[in-house]
Amino acid sequence: MTTAPASSPPAWAARPTFWARWPTRTRMIVLVIAIDVLAALLSCGVIVLNARSAVEVEMKAALANVELLVSDTIDLAQAASPDTLLQTLRLRVQGLRHVRVTVLDASGTVVQAPSQRPRRDSYEAPHWFVALIAPEPRQHELPIVVQGQRIGAARITTQPRDEIDEVWAYAASLSLASLLVSLGLLAALYVAFGRVLAPLTEVAEGLTQLERQDYTARLAPPASRELAVIAARFNSVAQALSETRAANRRLNRQLLTAQDDERRATALELHDEFGPCLFALEANAASVIRMARAEAEPDRAKLAQRAEEISAIVGQVQTLNRDLLNRLRPHALGQVPLPECLVLLLRDFTRRHSSTRFTGTFEGLGAGYGDVTDLTVFRCIQESMTNAVRHGRAEHVSVDARETHDGSVAHIAISVRDDGGGIAPDHRVGLGLSGMRERVEALGGTLVLDNGTPGTVVRIRIPFEPERHEDTSAIPQA
């Protein structure tokens, strides 16, 4: 079966952007600064628009008021001389805000130039600000008529600079206050973000410890509820990894022990079973040699007896050798369909444990699922039946193995049920059950051990690829 190559990550995921390289706290501060700058630009725009409208209205009102003031002055001084009228007018229009009044005589000569109001440099608006706000200048000239004779004119010109300077002073004060508030807010946010993100730094350090296979790393729960959940999950993962490492160490020790026990058992069997057989073969062969070398005619009956004994011993050695090889590796796997191998397994158990009845149903089970999967199915059923006989003292053991399909997912479902004593309260997971679980989980399957009524039930599910071409003909019950 061909496995599709894993897709490589996209280029943008492999190369982080310049923005992504910045620390999280720096990025958050930059975002706050960007928001402040945007708010400041919007505020400046609103201030400029409002100031333009306000200055325009103020200029119109000032122009109307000054025109009314000049007209009233001319009307009240009709009986006075022209010089007195001009002098009175000069006095009344001095120091006016937002307008400048120039008094002209009958010939157009300036009699009184407008006086400039003193301005403090700190409040003087810059030229670019004046250009943004200043409206178009307006000028209106009122004739000065006394007793029906024109003696001069009053030229009124709008001067919005005073109003613009006031707006500038207000805007500058507001901007300075906003800047100080923003700086204070940024400083507070910098400290706050540092405190909030500090647990994430601890998480990063803890992950570094886990990467170095130091599973003793633990995080103190922070004050933030969300980060406390992350810390709790981190501690759970670290605890699970620590327990997994301890379990792996136990399994490794058990594996080494099992290997040593298997070697010891094989050595004892070779010594106890093969040794006497080989000794008997050697003794009978030596007897045959002596008979053949004797000067007298050999006793044919004794030769036949020795030959029969040698043949029987060879048959016994072959049986022992076949059982030993079958225990180390089932010879039928890969040569005959899996259901037939399981039927042979049940027959072998029936032969070796005559007091227990073994039955099996393998309908719908495929001919094979690959060497590893077939061996896992065989070993799990073999170990489950061994436990039922050895630990449960069962009188009946039933095995059921079949394919199940849940949509696009296919499984091999195995159930081994016995009527023995069940699972003891002080039951401890032995090497056999651990080995079964390791085999099943290595293939992505599950193993569940439950108490039956009575006895014990072992349920195993192993996934497999349904696209296979082996013969799936049904096998009759054993």
Buried (B, 14 or more C-beta within 10 A) or exposed (E): EEEEEEEEEEEEEEEEEEEEEBEEBEBBBEEBEEEBEEEBEEBBEEBBEEBBEBBBEBBBEBBEBBBEBBEEBBEEBEEEEBEEBBBBBBEBBEEBEBBBBBBBBEEEEEBBEBEEBEEEEEEBBEEEBBEBBBBEEBEBEBEBBBEEEEBBBBBBBBBBBBBBBBBBBEBBEEBEEBEEEBEEEBEEBBEEBEEBBEBBEBBEEBBEBBEEEEBEBEBEBBEEEEBBEBBEEBBEBBEEBBEEEEEEEEBEEBBEEBEEEEEEEEEEBEEEBBEEBEEBBEBBEEBBEEBEEEEEEEEEEEBEEBEEBBEEBEEBBEEBEEBBEBEEEBEBBBEBBBBBBBBBBBEBBBEEBEEBEBEBBBEBBBBBBBEEBBBBBBBBBBBBBBBBBEBBBBBBBBBBBBBEEEEEEBBBBBBBBBBBBBBEEEEEEEBBBBBBBBBBEEBEBEBEBEEBEEBBBBBBBBBBEEEBEEEBEEBEEB
